[in-house]
Amino acid sequence: MGPWRCLLLLPLLAPALRAQQQQFMEYVERRITLLEERISQWHDQSSRYSTELRDFKNQVLGMLEAAEKEREAMRAEAESAAVRVDRLEREVDYLETQNPAPPCVEVDETLMDKQVTTAKQRKNEKYTKLTDCSDTIASVRAMKILKRFGSSSGLWTKDAAGSSEKIYVFDGTANDTVYVFPRMREFTLFSATRKAARIKLPYPWVGTGHLVYDGHLYYIRQQGLAFQVIKFNLANKTVVDSSVFPAEEQIPVFGLSPSTYIEVSADEEGLWAVYATKEDEKNMCLAKLDPASLDIEQMWDTPCPRENAEGAFVVCGALHVVYNTRLPSRARVQCVFDVSGTLAPEDASLVYFPKRYGSHASLKYSPRERQIYAWDDGYQIIYRMEMKKKLEV
């Protein structure tokens, strides 16, 4: 094609070239706009991430500062506690130097024989009451479940004679440490024992038949085949006295509590001991204790059977035995033995306890408060009792 023909085609091709150029420019502009939008999004995201990172950094720095302050406070408390423990150890060492050594509690066979002979001579004699108490239990007025603490078996109580509000806790059926809470509030609110003082006894206890009475702990110690009542002063933490219980061939006193051989109880008349022997293995025996000397003042054979018994307590000189079944059901006071003879067993009220969790491991009557502190499958329960005069039953 000659040059003159190309010149003739130029006016025809120019519009097409301009259209392609316009399309190309529009494409480039769209791509640039898209890139600008992405750059803007990236910038916004980077700014937001930077702000969040800065806030997180400030938060971490604040937490580290708080942790450092808490660490310093805990270190100061630990140092203060170490100083108090050191001072307490010095005070304990001083008290041990001031207090006499615990008396010997080894079994004296001659003394035991004498106690057995004296107790048997007064067995089943008529009892002369020390007070004018003539009440008996009519019913359980109310039940209050405090909490669940410790193992399935144990004992909790207050001082049955004094005015102290302290709570004493025996966890288990064999140990040597008693927990002491200053008041009911501390025992109820705190699940751990950090609010409790600890009393380590010189000899381990066995069963759940122990008692706190007039500032002293009366607890049971087993030594071979013999059982001893240990009188322990709670103020100066020393053994005041001890006595081999004057009963031969003892067996568990309650059929449903095989670890308890002696149940020490308190009522308006003083101290009592419930026990059982092979001589009359079907029924329980009752003894009146002298709280000062631990001597047996008097003994009785009772008509209350051991079988299916889970606990017992004494009210106004009358033994109340609580029964259940091997498969725990509703407990009931089904046998009453009045040492003064003013209340016949058939005239006593049949008292039922509200249905609970299992079987009572211990029942401690408080003559001062007219209520029972019970341990039921690890639950601590208070039973408030409705009382009546014996003549009205």
C-alpha positions as MATLAB code, in Angstrom:
seq = 'MGPWRCLLLLPLLAPALRAQQQQFMEYVERRITLLEERISQWHDQSSRYSTELRDFKNQVLGMLEAAEKEREAMRAEAESAAVRVDRLEREVDYLETQNPAPPCVEVDETLMDKQVTTAKQRKNEKYTKLTDCSDTIASVRAMKILKRFGSSSGLWTKDAAGSSEKIYVFDGTANDTVYVFPRMREFTLFSATRKAARIKLPYPWVGTGHLVYDGHLYYIRQQGLAFQVIKFNLANKTVVDSSVFPAEEQIPVFGLSPSTYIEVSADEEGLWAVYATKEDEKNMCLAKLDPASLDIEQMWDTPCPRENAEGAFVVCGALHVVYNTRLPSRARVQCVFDVSGTLAPEDASLVYFPKRYGSHASLKYSPRERQIYAWDDGYQIIYRMEMKKKLEV';
ca = [
       0.000    0.000    0.000;
       1.397    3.348   -0.902;
       1.928    6.271    1.368;
      -0.982    8.191    0.009;
      -3.344    5.405    1.011;
      -2.086    5.507    4.667;
      -2.770    9.181    4.719;
      -6.294    8.492    3.562;
      -6.838    5.917    6.474;
      -5.545    8.158    9.282;
      -8.775   10.156    9.637;
     -10.669    6.878    9.910;
      -8.328    5.289   12.583;
      -7.957    8.359   14.836;
     -11.369    7.968   16.632;
     -10.686    4.290   17.372;
      -7.281    5.114   18.821;
      -8.735    7.844   21.013;
     -11.442    5.456   22.310;
      -8.854    2.810   23.266;
      -6.748    5.445   24.982;
      -9.777    6.655   26.967;
     -10.604    3.094   28.071;
      -7.039    2.496   29.153;
      -6.999    5.682   31.226;
     -10.287    4.744   32.908;
      -8.923    1.286   33.732;
      -5.778    2.807   35.240;
      -7.898    5.232   37.313;
     -10.072    2.408   38.648;
      -7.018    0.400   39.665;
      -5.495    3.438   41.352;
      -8.792    4.116   43.191;
      -8.952    0.488   44.350;
      -5.365    0.659   45.597;
      -6.113    3.877   47.445;
      -9.119    2.267   49.152;
      -7.033   -0.731   50.251;
      -4.279    1.558   51.502;
      -6.883    3.498   53.485;
      -8.301    0.284   55.025;
      -4.832   -0.910   55.934;
      -4.097    2.431   57.522;
      -7.310    2.301   59.599;
      -6.647   -1.248   60.709;
      -3.041   -0.481   61.595;
      -4.179    2.493   63.620;
      -6.787    0.406   65.471;
      -4.330   -2.404   66.159;
      -1.806    0.079   67.450;
      -4.384    1.567   69.804;
      -5.423   -1.874   71.093;
      -1.792   -2.900   71.536;
      -1.098    0.266   73.484;
      -4.142   -0.285   75.712;
      -3.166   -3.922   76.317;
       0.357   -2.850   77.182;
      -0.955   -0.309   79.691;
      -3.285   -2.944   81.186;
      -0.453   -5.474   81.558;
       1.763   -2.844   83.153;
      -1.026   -2.035   85.639;
      -1.499   -5.714   86.489;
       2.240   -6.165   86.970;
       2.344   -3.185   89.297;
      -0.613   -4.546   91.301;
       0.993   -8.007   91.460;
       4.227   -6.468   92.690;
       2.357   -4.584   95.409;
       0.527   -7.777   96.461;
       3.795   -9.683   96.507;
       5.326   -7.070   98.767;
       2.256   -7.145  101.030;
       2.350  -10.957  101.239;
       6.047  -10.892  101.999;
       5.417   -8.382  104.778;
       2.618  -10.559  106.176;
       4.818  -13.656  106.003;
       7.597  -11.859  107.871;
       5.086  -10.641  110.472;
       3.656  -14.168  110.834;
       7.161  -15.581  111.274;
       7.787  -13.065  114.056;
       4.485  -13.984  115.766;
       5.197  -17.720  115.437;
       8.627  -17.234  116.942;
       7.132  -15.257  119.832;
       4.418  -17.892  120.310;
       7.007  -20.674  120.409;
       8.911  -18.785  123.107;
       5.687  -18.326  125.088;
       4.830  -22.035  124.742;
       8.328  -22.959  125.906;
       7.860  -20.672  128.901;
       4.451  -22.172  129.747;
       5.857  -25.688  129.532;
       8.525  -24.716  132.057;
       5.866  -23.281  134.401;
       3.298  -26.100  134.206;
       3.838  -29.467  135.911;
       4.409  -32.583  133.898;
       1.315  -34.690  133.068;
       0.581  -37.349  135.659;
       1.250  -40.938  134.873;
      -1.731  -42.628  133.276;
      -0.446  -46.160  133.189;
      -2.870  -48.855  134.277;
      -2.680  -49.539  138.019;
      -4.180  -53.008  138.461;
      -4.668  -52.603  142.245;
      -6.436  -49.275  141.835;
      -8.582  -50.683  139.060;
      -9.670  -53.642  141.193;
     -10.532  -51.296  144.059;
     -12.604  -49.068  141.783;
     -14.435  -52.042  140.320;
     -15.246  -53.375  143.801;
     -16.471  -50.005  145.077;
     -18.583  -49.383  141.974;
     -20.206  -52.832  142.127;
     -21.132  -52.313  145.772;
     -23.158  -49.227  144.778;
     -24.570  -50.755  141.623;
     -28.299  -50.213  141.061;
     -28.723  -48.342  144.354;
     -31.373  -45.633  144.645;
     -30.015  -42.358  143.298;
     -30.219  -39.208  145.392;
     -30.707  -36.260  143.051;
     -28.495  -33.199  143.353;
     -30.924  -30.763  141.705;
     -34.666  -30.247  141.435;
     -34.625  -30.842  137.679;
     -37.757  -32.759  136.696;
     -37.913  -32.135  132.941;
     -37.956  -34.643  130.144;
     -37.950  -34.329  126.378;
     -41.344  -34.039  124.747;
     -40.283  -33.557  121.104;
     -37.719  -32.054  118.757;
     -38.902  -28.455  118.336;
     -36.532  -27.417  115.531;
     -33.562  -28.634  113.507;
     -30.820  -26.393  112.116;
     -28.151  -27.721  109.750;
     -25.018  -25.628  110.245;
     -22.602  -26.968  107.612;
     -20.637  -29.995  106.474;
     -17.186  -30.354  107.978;
     -14.718  -33.195  108.158;
     -15.336  -36.917  107.869;
     -18.551  -38.900  108.227;
     -17.957  -39.539  111.945;
     -16.983  -36.987  114.543;
     -18.097  -34.788  117.404;
     -18.744  -31.084  117.911;
     -19.868  -29.352  121.074;
     -19.657  -26.380  123.420;
     -18.684  -26.388  127.087;
     -21.682  -28.073  128.711;
     -21.215  -26.236  132.040;
     -19.351  -22.987  131.387;
     -20.406  -19.834  129.573;
     -17.786  -20.023  126.827;
     -18.992  -19.703  123.233;
     -16.091  -21.715  121.817;
     -16.824  -24.612  119.480;
     -14.787  -27.798  119.934;
     -14.542  -30.183  116.974;
     -13.252  -33.785  116.995;
     -12.902  -34.942  113.390;
     -12.986  -38.712  112.971;
     -12.973  -41.513  115.526;
      -9.235  -41.659  116.285;
      -6.901  -38.665  116.415;
      -4.972  -36.409  118.780;
      -5.898  -32.930  117.492;
      -8.978  -30.921  118.504;
     -10.092  -27.861  116.510;
     -11.313  -24.874  118.519;
     -13.344  -22.101  116.892;
     -13.799  -18.873  118.907;
     -17.537  -18.605  118.197;
     -20.304  -20.238  116.211;
     -19.940  -17.558  113.521;
     -16.380  -18.542  112.631;
     -17.290  -22.218  112.572;
     -20.314  -21.610  110.331;
     -18.843  -19.163  107.796;
     -15.488  -20.734  107.048;
     -15.168  -24.143  105.428;
     -11.456  -24.542  106.205;
      -9.804  -24.718  109.624;
      -7.758  -21.520  109.200;
      -9.998  -19.735  111.733;
      -9.536  -22.532  114.270;
      -6.935  -23.047  116.939;
      -5.511  -26.538  117.320;
      -5.063  -28.429  120.573;
      -2.715  -31.391  120.296;
      -3.552  -33.836  123.052;
      -0.815  -35.775  124.873;
      -2.608  -39.049  124.122;
      -4.826  -39.915  121.143;
      -8.565  -40.209  121.616;
     -10.828  -42.983  120.369;
     -14.539  -42.967  119.506;
     -16.946  -40.026  119.708;
     -17.918  -40.128  123.386;
     -15.898  -37.139  124.602;
     -17.141  -34.072  126.482;
     -16.141  -30.498  127.305;
     -17.287  -29.604  130.813;
     -16.408  -26.619  133.010;
     -13.179  -25.735  131.221;
     -11.959  -29.327  130.977;
     -11.957  -31.905  128.235;
     -12.964  -35.406  129.292;
     -11.882  -37.772  126.554;
     -11.453  -41.516  126.103;
      -8.104  -43.164  125.577;
      -7.629  -46.831  124.779;
      -4.593  -48.551  126.237;
      -4.537  -52.186  125.310;
      -7.820  -53.722  126.430;
      -8.464  -51.013  129.032;
     -10.105  -47.628  128.548;
      -9.145  -44.491  130.400;
     -11.000  -41.254  131.011;
      -8.498  -38.409  130.638;
      -9.275  -35.052  132.267;
      -7.471  -32.349  130.284;
      -7.303  -28.701  131.341;
      -8.082  -26.546  128.302;
      -6.568  -23.400  129.819;
      -3.022  -24.594  130.492;
      -3.104  -27.611  128.108;
      -2.136  -30.210  130.708;
      -3.543  -33.517  131.938;
      -5.136  -32.907  135.328;
      -6.161  -36.457  136.139;
      -6.938  -39.819  134.599;
      -8.809  -42.929  135.607;
      -9.058  -46.446  134.282;
     -12.747  -47.031  133.741;
     -13.809  -49.688  136.284;
     -15.515  -52.090  133.908;
     -14.207  -55.412  132.714;
     -14.272  -56.701  129.132;
     -15.861  -53.659  127.597;
     -17.555  -53.807  124.197;
     -18.868  -51.019  121.924;
     -21.742  -49.308  123.703;
     -23.762  -48.600  120.523;
     -24.489  -51.236  117.917;
     -24.294  -48.689  115.079;
     -21.151  -46.915  116.391;
     -18.524  -49.644  116.811;
     -15.701  -47.200  117.664;
     -17.353  -45.782  120.802;
     -16.795  -47.755  124.014;
     -17.621  -45.023  126.545;
     -20.038  -42.140  126.044;
     -19.374  -39.303  128.496;
     -22.459  -37.132  128.888;
     -23.456  -34.094  130.943;
     -26.814  -32.937  132.240;
     -28.208  -30.823  135.060;
     -26.958  -33.423  137.573;
     -23.331  -33.506  136.390;
     -21.292  -36.116  134.511;
     -22.374  -39.572  133.362;
     -20.784  -42.432  131.440;
     -22.652  -44.891  129.218;
     -20.852  -48.178  128.507;
     -21.339  -51.897  127.885;
     -19.591  -55.100  128.929;
     -19.606  -58.735  127.890;
     -21.244  -59.612  131.219;
     -24.502  -58.146  129.894;
     -23.696  -57.563  126.258;
     -27.296  -57.018  125.158;
     -28.017  -53.925  127.246;
     -26.195  -50.738  128.202;
     -24.882  -49.696  131.590;
     -24.897  -46.229  133.160;
     -22.478  -44.715  135.668;
     -22.402  -41.424  137.595;
     -18.979  -39.760  137.443;
     -17.348  -37.397  139.896;
     -15.997  -34.610  137.631;
     -13.290  -33.688  140.148;
     -11.777  -37.103  140.878;
     -13.197  -39.189  137.977;
     -14.396  -41.742  140.536;
     -17.486  -43.813  139.760;
     -20.133  -42.732  142.279;
     -22.824  -45.164  141.240;
     -23.635  -47.693  138.503;
     -26.849  -49.067  136.972;
     -27.849  -51.845  134.603;
     -30.354  -50.380  132.140;
     -33.047  -52.111  130.059;
     -31.876  -50.236  126.945;
     -30.513  -52.621  124.275;
     -27.306  -51.973  122.366;
     -28.626  -53.375  119.093;
     -29.424  -50.661  116.514;
     -28.453  -47.924  119.003;
     -26.563  -45.010  117.446;
     -26.149  -42.644  120.408;
     -27.330  -41.605  123.860;
     -27.503  -38.607  126.178;
     -28.743  -37.851  129.698;
     -31.380  -35.243  130.611;
     -32.267  -34.541  134.258;
     -30.892  -37.890  135.368;
     -32.651  -39.905  132.668;
     -30.755  -41.798  129.987;
     -32.196  -41.328  126.486;
     -31.011  -43.850  123.875;
     -31.397  -43.061  120.163;
     -32.021  -45.925  117.722;
     -31.849  -46.268  113.957;
     -31.516  -49.106  111.446;
     -28.580  -50.651  109.600;
     -29.838  -48.871  106.495;
     -30.157  -45.367  108.006;
     -33.697  -44.070  108.342;
     -35.444  -41.804  110.851;
     -33.778  -41.837  114.280;
     -35.873  -42.005  117.446;
     -35.522  -42.031  121.227;
     -36.975  -45.448  121.986;
     -35.582  -46.235  125.429;
     -35.523  -43.971  128.519;
     -34.043  -45.010  131.860;
     -34.574  -42.639  134.809;
     -32.180  -43.308  137.701;
     -34.493  -41.563  140.184;
     -37.437  -43.786  139.244;
     -39.826  -40.854  138.713;
     -40.279  -41.597  135.015;
     -41.264  -45.091  133.940;
     -39.940  -46.187  130.506;
     -43.459  -46.832  129.220;
     -44.535  -43.280  130.213;
     -41.775  -41.514  128.302;
     -42.509  -39.756  125.018;
     -41.410  -41.475  121.825;
     -39.250  -38.730  120.328;
     -38.496  -38.752  116.586;
     -35.700  -36.795  114.942;
     -36.326  -35.227  111.496;
     -35.127  -37.324  108.543;
     -31.552  -36.459  107.750;
     -28.607  -37.779  105.755;
     -27.532  -40.977  107.476;
     -26.937  -42.057  111.063;
     -25.811  -39.977  114.043;
     -22.149  -40.435  114.937;
     -22.551  -38.350  118.118;
     -25.263  -36.558  120.105;
     -24.213  -34.037  122.778;
     -26.862  -32.535  125.039;
     -26.244  -29.008  126.352;
     -28.111  -28.543  129.658;
     -27.373  -24.809  129.525;
     -29.000  -24.330  126.106;
     -31.474  -27.236  126.139;
     -30.357  -28.381  122.702;
     -28.361  -31.200  121.134;
     -25.240  -30.877  118.989;
     -25.299  -33.748  116.490;
     -22.869  -35.066  113.873;
     -24.676  -36.780  111.018;
     -22.648  -38.165  108.083;
     -20.292  -35.150  108.210;
     -23.099  -32.607  108.730;
     -23.197  -30.571  111.939;
     -26.773  -30.186  113.206;
     -28.444  -28.468  116.166;
     -31.661  -29.955  117.567;
     -33.717  -27.668  119.798;
     -35.768  -29.668  122.246;
     -39.284  -29.156  123.584;
     -39.310  -30.033  127.289;
     -42.089  -31.152  129.687;
     -42.261  -31.993  133.340;
     -41.963  -35.709  134.042;
     -45.288  -35.773  135.835;
     -46.982  -34.296  132.755;
     -45.798  -37.002  130.386;
];
